[in-house]
Amino acid sequence: MLMLTLDDAVAVCMRFLHETTYFDDMPREEYESMPEFIRGEFEQKCWFPPEKNKAAKRLNGLIFDINPTEICAQIESENLRNWCSTIQTEMKMAMVQLPCWGEGEQDE
């Protein structure tokens, strides 16, 4: 599973714009503020629609995948390091997709 950070996405977009657009006519201040503008646009577009706690269900499943039987199986197959890395990555992805609690909302 691949994950692109927001900083990387902004860098890729700036590189693409630089290669395909003529920035010579743009004032220096405007060009220098372009990454911030792009970041703001990406942040607005990075909204995950609610899917009835699909991410929470995925995270819960991953948590239950971490058990003595599975850990022993990974040790026996000499794959524990890779398995841990995979589980951590999948858990991080599920956490990113969890809904955020705004002001005034309670953690239940």
C-alpha positions in Angstrom: 0.0 0.0 0.0 1.4 3.4 -1.0 0.7 6.6 0.8 1.5 10.1 -0.5 2.0 12.8 2.0 0.6 16.2 1.5 4.1 17.7 1.3 5.0 15.2 -1.4 1.8 16.0 -3.3 2.5 19.7 -3.2 6.1 19.1 -4.4 4.9 16.9 -7.3 2.3 19.5 -8.3 4.8 22.3 -8.2 7.2 20.3 -10.3 4.5 19.6 -12.8 3.4 23.2 -13.0 7.0 24.3 -13.4 7.5 22.0 -16.3 4.2 22.8 -18.0 3.7 26.5 -17.2 5.6 29.7 -17.8 6.1 31.4 -14.5 8.4 34.1 -16.0 5.5 36.6 -16.1 4.3 35.8 -12.6 5.5 38.2 -9.8 8.0 36.5 -7.4 5.7 36.9 -4.4 2.9 35.1 -6.2 5.2 32.3 -7.3 6.5 31.9 -3.8 3.0 31.7 -2.4 2.0 29.0 -4.9 2.9 26.0 -2.7 0.7 27.4 0.1 -2.2 27.9 -2.3 -1.8 24.3 -3.7 -1.6 22.9 -0.1 -4.9 24.7 0.8 -6.6 23.3 -2.3 -5.4 19.8 -1.6 -6.5 20.0 2.1 -10.0 21.0 0.9 -10.1 18.0 -1.5 -8.8 15.5 1.0 -12.1 14.9 2.8 -13.1 11.3 3.3 -16.9 10.9 3.2 -18.4 9.1 6.1 -19.1 5.4 5.5 -20.7 4.4 8.8 -17.4 3.9 10.6 -15.8 1.8 7.9 -12.3 3.0 9.0 -13.1 2.2 12.7 -14.3 -1.3 11.7 -11.0 -1.8 9.7 -8.9 -0.5 12.6 -10.8 -2.8 15.1 -10.1 -5.8 12.8 -6.4 -4.9 12.6 -6.2 -4.7 16.4 -7.7 -8.2 16.7 -5.3 -9.5 14.1 -2.5 -8.8 16.7 -2.8 -11.9 18.8 -0.4 -14.6 20.1 -1.3 -17.1 17.5 -0.6 -14.7 14.6 2.6 -13.4 16.2 3.9 -17.0 16.6 3.0 -17.8 13.0 4.9 -14.7 11.8 7.9 -15.6 13.9 7.9 -19.2 12.6 7.7 -17.9 9.0 10.5 -15.4 9.8 8.2 -12.6 8.7 7.5 -10.8 11.9 9.4 -7.6 11.0 7.5 -7.2 7.7 4.2 -8.2 9.2 4.6 -5.5 12.0 5.4 -2.9 9.4 2.4 -3.9 7.3 0.0 -3.8 10.3 1.4 -0.4 11.4 0.9 1.0 8.0 -2.6 -0.3 7.6 -3.5 1.0 11.1 -2.1 4.5 10.2 -4.2 4.5 7.1 -7.3 3.5 9.0 -6.6 6.2 11.6 -6.3 8.9 8.9 -9.7 8.0 7.6 -11.4 8.1 11.0 -13.8 11.0 11.4 -12.4 14.0 13.4 -14.2 15.3 16.4 -14.9 19.1 16.2 -15.4 21.5 19.0 -18.3 20.8 21.2 -18.4 17.1 20.2 -17.7 14.4 22.8 -15.5 11.4 22.4 -17.8 8.4 23.2 
